[in-house]
Amino acid sequence: MKVIVSDTTSLIALEGLQSIDLLCAVFESILIPQAVLNELSAGSPDIIKKINAAGCIEIIRLEPSEQLTSLQLVLDPGEAEAITLALERQLPILIDERKGRAIALQKHLIVTGFAGLLLLAIKRKVLQPVVAQSMLDQAITNGFRISDKLYRQVSTAISAA
């Protein structure tokens, strides 16, 4: 995967770790729709500076569409726009919320989340396993939510890397 569309949650987790640049080390380009930027800006007024500094994140304005309108009925604006953008461009998506992930999978998108990003960073030798585990634990401490089962699976995969 060279290009990926991102929803809000992983970006918030990465910002909390001061590691938005990790995305640029793993992907050539990250596309985020305007609604995701709006959600990020609500919680972090200086996020635009951080996104610009990263150098690999592009903000995309979506045109209204039936697909987008349909998704907005069941998802928050950021998730709806991220899934729509991924579908329009036939790109994988970085999304963590259970409902959004389920819909993205139903629409046959390639889906990963924050934990998957950490595993991909290990695979691509961008992160050492111990650093990835520390980042996962710190993200959880910062409020990132992950099921106990998924945490154990990811921790096992990190240990095996």
C-alpha positions as CSV (number, residue, x, y, z in Angstrom):
1,M,0.0,0.0,0.0
2,K,1.5,3.3,-1.1
3,V,-1.6,5.5,-0.7
4,I,-4.2,5.2,2.0
5,V,-7.3,7.1,3.1
6,S,-7.5,7.9,6.8
7,D,-10.3,8.5,9.2
8,T,-9.9,10.5,12.3
9,T,-9.2,8.1,15.2
10,S,-5.7,6.8,14.1
11,L,-4.6,10.4,13.4
12,I,-5.7,11.5,16.9
13,A,-3.8,8.5,18.4
14,L,-0.7,9.4,16.4
15,E,-1.0,13.1,17.3
16,G,-1.2,12.1,21.0
17,L,2.1,10.2,20.5
18,Q,3.6,13.1,18.5
19,S,4.1,10.6,15.7
20,I,2.0,11.7,12.8
21,D,5.1,11.4,10.7
22,L,4.9,7.6,11.1
23,L,2.3,7.7,8.4
24,C,4.8,9.2,6.0
25,A,7.3,6.6,6.8
26,V,4.9,3.8,6.0
27,F,2.9,5.3,3.1
28,E,3.9,7.7,0.3
29,S,0.6,9.6,0.6
30,I,-2.3,9.8,3.0
31,L,-5.6,11.3,1.8
32,I,-8.0,12.7,4.4
33,P,-11.3,14.2,3.5
34,Q,-12.3,17.7,4.7
35,A,-14.7,16.3,7.4
36,V,-11.8,14.4,9.0
37,L,-9.7,17.6,9.1
38,N,-12.7,19.3,10.7
39,E,-13.0,16.7,13.4
40,L,-9.2,16.8,14.0
41,S,-9.2,20.7,14.2
42,A,-12.0,20.6,16.8
43,G,-9.7,18.8,19.2
44,S,-6.4,20.2,18.1
45,P,-6.3,23.7,16.7
46,D,-2.7,23.4,15.5
47,I,-3.2,20.1,13.7
48,I,-3.0,21.8,10.3
49,K,0.6,22.8,11.1
50,K,1.4,19.2,12.0
51,I,-0.3,17.9,8.8
52,N,1.6,20.4,6.7
53,A,4.9,19.6,8.4
54,A,4.4,15.8,7.8
55,G,4.5,16.5,4.1
56,C,2.6,13.4,2.9
57,I,-1.0,14.2,3.9
58,E,-3.4,15.6,1.3
59,I,-6.8,17.1,2.2
60,I,-9.5,16.2,-0.2
61,R,-12.9,18.0,-0.6
62,L,-15.6,15.6,-1.7
63,E,-18.4,16.4,-4.0
64,P,-21.9,15.5,-2.8
65,S,-23.0,12.0,-4.0
66,E,-25.6,9.4,-3.3
67,Q,-22.9,7.2,-1.7
68,L,-21.9,10.0,0.7
69,T,-25.4,10.9,1.6
70,S,-26.3,7.2,2.3
71,L,-23.2,6.8,4.6
72,Q,-23.9,10.0,6.4
73,L,-27.2,8.5,7.6
74,V,-25.4,5.9,9.6
75,L,-21.9,7.2,10.3
76,D,-20.3,10.4,11.5
77,P,-19.2,12.9,8.8
78,G,-15.5,11.9,8.9
79,E,-16.1,8.2,8.6
80,A,-18.7,8.7,5.9
81,E,-16.3,10.9,3.8
82,A,-13.3,8.7,4.4
83,I,-15.2,5.6,3.2
84,T,-16.6,7.5,0.2
85,L,-13.2,8.7,-0.7
86,A,-11.7,5.2,-0.4
87,L,-14.4,3.8,-2.6
88,E,-14.1,6.6,-5.2
89,R,-10.4,6.1,-5.5
90,Q,-10.3,2.4,-4.8
91,L,-7.8,2.8,-2.0
92,P,-7.4,1.1,1.4
93,I,-8.6,2.8,4.5
94,L,-7.2,3.5,7.9
95,I,-10.3,3.3,10.2
96,D,-10.8,2.2,13.8
97,E,-14.4,2.5,14.8
98,R,-16.2,-0.8,14.7
99,K,-19.3,0.4,12.8
100,G,-17.2,2.2,10.2
101,R,-14.8,-0.8,9.8
102,A,-17.8,-3.1,9.3
103,I,-19.3,-0.9,6.6
104,A,-15.9,-0.5,4.9
105,L,-15.5,-4.3,4.8
106,Q,-19.0,-4.8,3.5
107,K,-18.0,-2.5,0.6
108,H,-14.9,-4.6,0.0
109,L,-12.4,-2.0,1.0
110,I,-9.0,-3.1,2.4
111,V,-9.2,-2.0,6.0
112,T,-6.6,-1.5,8.7
113,G,-6.5,0.4,11.9
114,F,-4.0,2.0,14.3
115,A,-2.8,-1.4,15.6
116,G,-2.4,-2.6,12.0
117,L,-0.5,0.5,11.2
118,L,2.0,-0.4,14.0
119,L,2.4,-3.9,12.6
120,L,2.9,-2.6,9.1
121,A,5.5,-0.2,10.4
122,I,7.4,-3.1,12.0
123,K,7.1,-5.2,8.8
124,R,8.6,-2.3,6.8
125,K,11.3,-1.9,9.4
126,V,10.2,1.6,10.3
127,L,9.6,0.7,14.0
128,Q,11.3,-1.7,16.3
129,P,8.8,-4.1,18.0
130,V,9.5,-2.7,21.4
131,V,8.8,0.8,20.2
132,A,5.5,-0.3,18.5
133,Q,4.4,-2.0,21.7
134,S,5.2,1.1,23.7
135,M,3.3,3.3,21.2
136,L,0.2,1.0,21.5
137,D,0.3,1.0,25.3
138,Q,0.7,4.8,25.4
139,A,-2.1,5.3,22.9
140,I,-4.4,3.2,25.1
141,T,-3.3,5.3,28.1
142,N,-4.1,8.4,26.1
143,G,-7.7,7.1,25.5
144,F,-7.4,4.9,22.4
145,R,-9.8,2.1,22.7
146,I,-9.1,-1.5,21.7
147,S,-10.7,-4.8,22.8
148,D,-8.7,-7.0,25.2
149,K,-8.8,-9.7,22.6
150,L,-7.3,-7.5,19.8
151,Y,-4.8,-6.1,22.2
152,R,-3.5,-9.6,23.0
153,Q,-3.4,-10.6,19.3
154,V,-1.5,-7.4,18.4
155,S,0.9,-7.8,21.3
156,T,1.6,-11.4,20.3
157,A,2.2,-10.4,16.7
158,I,4.5,-7.6,17.9
159,S,6.4,-10.0,20.1
160,A,6.8,-12.5,17.2
161,A,8.1,-9.8,14.8
